[in-house]
Amino acid sequence: MKDLVEDVLETVNFKTALYFKHDFCGAWGMDVPSGDLGQFHFVTGGRCVLQIDEKKHEVSRGDLIIFPHGYPHRIKANESAFCKPGKEVVREIMNDIKSVDNGAMTTQLICGHYELDRDLSHFILQELPELIIIKNEDYDRFDLMNSVLELIIDELKAKKAGYKLVSLRFSEILFVSILRHFYLHVIDDSKANLLNDEAIYNSVNYIHTNIHADLSIQKLSRYSGISRTLFIERFKNSVGYTPLGYIKSWRMTKAKQLLKYSELSLGDISEQVGYASPSAFNRVFKQTFDISPKRFRRLEMVD
């Protein structure tokens, strides 16, 4: 059975990249511009200052910083340190160009990014804030997140055969653990219920596994083990959509993905997203996105 998070990350073409594990010396600093990529920094040694707009945060060893939506920021040795453009810093490190910074090591960082097709998003990604800081004291050694961070450090330090691929896979696991941590421990609105309400979470997983099938409220409420009326109420409180509204929304998202990344015919795509009639699929897609599936695919091919 396909899990909600697995299906969402697969659909949005989720990828990760690790730039470096690097010792920064002296009064270093980098200016990271806004962009489509979600950046992360893991402080593995020393301390530094994170600046977002005019707000500053002191971060130190063990702290994890995530910008899910690519918000611009500066990260530097201290408040007065000069910041180079982030791309220039990454280029110098990747090409082993000696930095002009002198002095003892002040900070050790692992930096990377998360990439996804934002045209195919889902609320569990959209609801993430511009900045997440998970302090070292917020998780213990028995948490998956802490274990994965330690494994990434070990891989980048030892550099055994295949370490880059292994590190990337651990980084993907890290992102999933961040999602879980955020929805279980940080977010304080009703959508936190999705991971805590087992009946609704199971019904959402059922939708993602059976998006091609005939899905009805009666079938879903029976699967969840609660009454139809209570199911609708709890589903809307946890997901933010009615059950049928969510099904339609995710079917259209899956249709977009298949139109962009597969060579399936329009008839095959309509079947895979639960429409027995291609004409019904065409109508709903055009109502949703104000463009026909055929024209959408043609424009994506041009891009």
HELIX and SHEET records of a PDB file:
HELIX    1   1 LEU A    4  THR A   11  1                                   8    
HELIX    2   2 GLY A   86  MET A   94  1                                   9    
HELIX    3   3 ARG A  118  LEU A  120  5                                   3    
HELIX    4   4 PHE A  123  GLN A  126  1                                   4    
HELIX    5   5 ASN A  136  ASP A  138  5                                   3    
HELIX    6   6 LEU A  144  ALA A  158  1                                  15    
HELIX    7   7 TYR A  163  HIS A  181  1                                  19    
HELIX    8   8 PHE A  182  VAL A  186  3                                   5    
HELIX    9   9 SER A  190  ALA A  192  5                                   3    
HELIX   10  10 ASN A  193  ASN A  196  1                                   4    
HELIX   11  11 GLU A  198  THR A  209  1                                  12    
HELIX   12  12 ILE A  217  SER A  224  1                                   8    
HELIX   13  13 ARG A  228  VAL A  239  1                                  12    
HELIX   14  14 PRO A  243  TYR A  261  1                                  19    
HELIX   15  15 LEU A  266  GLN A  272  1                                   7    
HELIX   16  16 PRO A  278  PHE A  289  1                                  12    
HELIX   17  17 PRO A  293  VAL A  302  1                                  10    
SHEET    1   A 4 LYS A  15  CYS A  25  0                                        
SHEET    2   A 4 MET A 105  GLU A 115 -1                                        
SHEET    3   A 4 GLY A  38  ILE A  52 -1                                        
SHEET    4   A 4 LYS A  55  SER A  60 -1                                        
SHEET    1   B 5 LYS A  15  CYS A  25  0                                        
SHEET    2   B 5 MET A 105  GLU A 115 -1                                        
SHEET    3   B 5 GLY A  38  ILE A  52 -1                                        
SHEET    4   B 5 LEU A  64  PHE A  67 -1                                        
SHEET    5   B 5 ILE A 132  ILE A 134 -1                                        
SHEET    1   C 6 LYS A  15  CYS A  25  0                                        
SHEET    2   C 6 MET A 105  GLU A 115 -1                                        
SHEET    3   C 6 GLY A  38  ILE A  52 -1                                        
SHEET    4   C 6 HIS A  73  LYS A  76 -1                                        
SHEET    5   C 6 GLY A  29  VAL A  32 -1                                        
SHEET    6   C 6 LYS A  84  PRO A  85  1                                        
END                                                                             
